[in-house]
């Protein structure tokens, strides 16, 4: 349990020591890839083929739900 004076320890910790750089880098790469797929899917949808957009959207929803929202230890 966090005591009344523990928030000073948290405030003194640099934020860059808390965030692991490799996870941040992989998150940025993942969002760029999903963004490119969704953007390309939008262009193809305007040409009459929505399949890449549907696949990109499903990949985003699955990745967000599996990786982003539900860590293994939370449930």
C-alpha positions as CSV (number, residue, x, y, z in Angstrom):
1,X,0.0,0.0,0.0
2,X,1.2,3.5,-0.8
3,X,1.9,5.6,2.2
4,X,1.3,9.4,2.5
5,X,4.9,10.2,1.7
6,X,5.4,7.8,-1.2
7,X,4.2,10.2,-3.8
8,X,7.4,12.2,-3.4
9,X,9.4,9.1,-4.5
10,X,7.2,8.7,-7.5
11,X,7.4,12.4,-8.4
12,X,11.3,12.4,-8.1
13,X,11.6,9.4,-10.5
14,X,12.4,10.6,-14.1
15,X,9.7,9.6,-16.5
16,X,12.2,8.2,-19.0
17,X,13.3,5.7,-16.4
18,X,9.8,4.4,-16.0
19,X,8.9,4.0,-19.7
20,X,10.9,1.2,-21.3
21,X,12.3,2.6,-24.6
22,X,11.9,-0.7,-26.6
23,X,8.2,-1.0,-25.8
24,X,7.7,2.7,-26.8
25,X,9.6,2.1,-30.1
26,X,7.5,-1.0,-30.9
27,X,4.3,0.8,-30.1
28,X,5.2,3.7,-32.5
29,X,6.1,1.2,-35.2
30,X,2.9,-0.8,-34.7
31,X,0.7,2.4,-34.9
32,X,2.5,3.5,-38.1
33,X,2.1,0.1,-39.8
34,X,-1.6,0.0,-38.8
35,X,-2.1,3.6,-39.9
36,X,-0.5,2.8,-43.3
37,X,-2.7,-0.3,-43.8
38,X,-5.8,1.6,-42.8
39,X,-4.9,4.5,-45.1
40,X,-4.2,2.2,-48.0
41,X,-7.4,0.4,-47.2
42,X,-9.4,3.7,-47.5
43,X,-7.8,4.4,-50.9
44,X,-8.7,0.9,-52.1
45,X,-12.2,1.2,-50.7
46,X,-12.8,4.4,-52.8
47,X,-11.8,2.2,-55.8
48,X,-14.4,-0.4,-54.9
49,X,-12.4,-3.0,-52.9
50,X,-12.9,-2.7,-49.1
51,X,-11.1,-5.9,-48.1
52,X,-7.8,-4.3,-46.9
53,X,-9.7,-1.7,-44.8
54,X,-11.8,-4.5,-43.2
55,X,-8.7,-6.6,-42.5
56,X,-6.8,-3.6,-41.2
57,X,-9.6,-2.6,-38.9
58,X,-9.9,-6.1,-37.5
59,X,-6.2,-6.2,-36.9
60,X,-6.4,-2.9,-35.1
61,X,-9.3,-4.0,-32.9
62,X,-7.6,-7.3,-32.0
63,X,-4.3,-5.7,-31.3
64,X,-5.9,-3.0,-29.2
65,X,-8.0,-5.5,-27.2
66,X,-5.3,-8.1,-26.8
67,X,-2.2,-6.0,-26.2
68,X,-3.5,-2.6,-25.1
69,X,-6.5,-3.2,-22.9
70,X,-6.1,-6.7,-21.4
71,X,-2.7,-7.3,-19.9
72,X,-2.1,-10.9,-18.9
73,X,-2.2,-10.2,-15.2
74,X,-5.3,-8.1,-15.1
75,X,-7.9,-10.8,-15.3
